[in-house]
Amino acid sequence: MSKRAVLEVIALDVEDAVAAQAGGADRLELVTDMAADGLTPPVAAFARIRAAVDLSLRVMLRLSEGFAAGAAEDPDCLDRLVRVTRELRSAGAEGFVLGFLDAEGGVDLAAVERIVAELDGCRWTFHRALDHAADRDTLRKQLDGLPGLDTYLTAGSAAGVDTGLPTLLTEAARHGEQGYEQQLLVGGGLRLAHVPPLRAAGIDAFHIGGAARPEGWTGPVSVEAVREWRRAVDGG
């Protein structure tokens, strides 16, 4: 019997988290400010969600929109992110989501390594910065061996899964090669129709945000929407 697929749902608050758990989610990605594609939530928000559910949590580590660790107009951004990471660890956070690119679209390895050094070996996801990288294969091999890296969140393309599906299927076929040992967590324009071919290719982790919210980002996570995705990823 194949193992149960992972269903990860974006949660902005306790209401989202409770609904996602009731719908059958396995894990939550905790963020704030989806207008900026998801930034680090306040430590207090993490603590409230941690107290409300018993799901695995991964907390976004990003203080500004885009994939740069900092900007010329905000030279202290990475220092602040280090401090926030320490605060989250002190509050009990044990899973994280991060990813930084340089101006040329390569991985900002120095920034990634600086944050990973604060994680004490905790598991973490390299997020969709991968989909904006100049060379996906090079990025993966540069990150290979970093402690705690066990997942890539990707749509296969910056344009979403509709465009990226061939890349996802190719990368799934390379699982186990150097730089391809990590789990592929597919998200970004993911639709229910994508699930069967992805499952057939051996992909067993799925990430939803807006798809869990019938009212859009101004509305809460729907228990029934999450249940529908649970059934789909389980092959029902």
Secondary structure in CASP SS format (residue, H / E / C, confidence):
PFRMAT SS
TARGET T0000
AUTHOR 0000-0000-0000
METHOD secondary structure of the structure
MODEL  1
M C 1.00
S C 1.00
K C 1.00
R C 1.00
A C 1.00
V E 1.00
L E 1.00
E E 1.00
V E 1.00
I E 1.00
A E 1.00
L C 1.00
D C 1.00
V H 1.00
E H 1.00
D H 1.00
A H 1.00
V H 1.00
A H 1.00
A H 1.00
Q H 1.00
A H 1.00
G H 1.00
G C 1.00
A C 1.00
D C 1.00
R E 1.00
L E 1.00
E E 1.00
L E 1.00
V C 1.00
T E 1.00
D C 1.00
M H 1.00
A H 1.00
A H 1.00
D C 1.00
G C 1.00
L E 1.00
T C 1.00
P C 1.00
P C 1.00
V H 1.00
A H 1.00
A H 1.00
F H 1.00
A H 1.00
R H 1.00
I H 1.00
R H 1.00
A H 1.00
A H 1.00
V C 1.00
D C 1.00
L C 1.00
S E 1.00
L E 1.00
R E 1.00
V E 1.00
M E 1.00
L C 1.00
R C 1.00
L C 1.00
S C 1.00
E C 1.00
G C 1.00
F C 1.00
A C 1.00
A C 1.00
G C 1.00
A E 1.00
A C 1.00
E C 1.00
D E 1.00
P C 1.00
D C 1.00
C H 1.00
L H 1.00
D H 1.00
R H 1.00
L H 1.00
V H 1.00
R H 1.00
V H 1.00
T H 1.00
R H 1.00
E H 1.00
L H 1.00
R H 1.00
S H 1.00
A C 1.00
G C 1.00
A C 1.00
E C 1.00
G E 1.00
F E 1.00
V E 1.00
L E 1.00
G C 1.00
F C 1.00
L E 1.00
D C 1.00
A C 1.00
E C 1.00
G C 1.00
G C 1.00
V E 1.00
D C 1.00
L H 1.00
A H 1.00
A H 1.00
V H 1.00
E H 1.00
R H 1.00
I H 1.00
V H 1.00
A C 1.00
E C 1.00
L C 1.00
D C 1.00
G C 1.00
C C 1.00
R E 1.00
W E 1.00
T E 1.00
F E 1.00
H C 1.00
R H 1.00
A H 1.00
L H 1.00
D H 1.00
H H 1.00
A C 1.00
A C 1.00
D C 1.00
R H 1.00
D H 1.00
T H 1.00
L H 1.00
R H 1.00
K H 1.00
Q H 1.00
L H 1.00
D C 1.00
G C 1.00
L C 1.00
P C 1.00
G C 1.00
L E 1.00
D E 1.00
T E 1.00
Y E 1.00
L E 1.00
T E 1.00
A C 1.00
G C 1.00
S C 1.00
A C 1.00
A C 1.00
G C 1.00
V H 1.00
D H 1.00
T H 1.00
G H 1.00
L H 1.00
P H 1.00
T H 1.00
L H 1.00
L H 1.00
T H 1.00
E H 1.00
A H 1.00
A H 1.00
R C 1.00
H C 1.00
G C 1.00
E C 1.00
Q C 1.00
G C 1.00
Y C 1.00
E C 1.00
Q C 1.00
Q E 1.00
L E 1.00
L E 1.00
V E 1.00
G C 1.00
G C 1.00
G C 1.00
L C 1.00
R C 1.00
L H 1.00
A H 1.00
H H 1.00
V H 1.00
P H 1.00
P H 1.00
L H 1.00
R H 1.00
A H 1.00
A C 1.00
G C 1.00
I C 1.00
D C 1.00
A E 1.00
F E 1.00
H E 1.00
I E 1.00
G C 1.00
G H 1.00
A H 1.00
A H 1.00
R C 1.00
P C 1.00
E C 1.00
G C 1.00
W C 1.00
T C 1.00
G C 1.00
P C 1.00
V C 1.00
S C 1.00
V H 1.00
E H 1.00
A H 1.00
V H 1.00
R H 1.00
E H 1.00
W H 1.00
R H 1.00
R H 1.00
A H 1.00
V H 1.00
D C 1.00
G C 1.00
G C 1.00
END
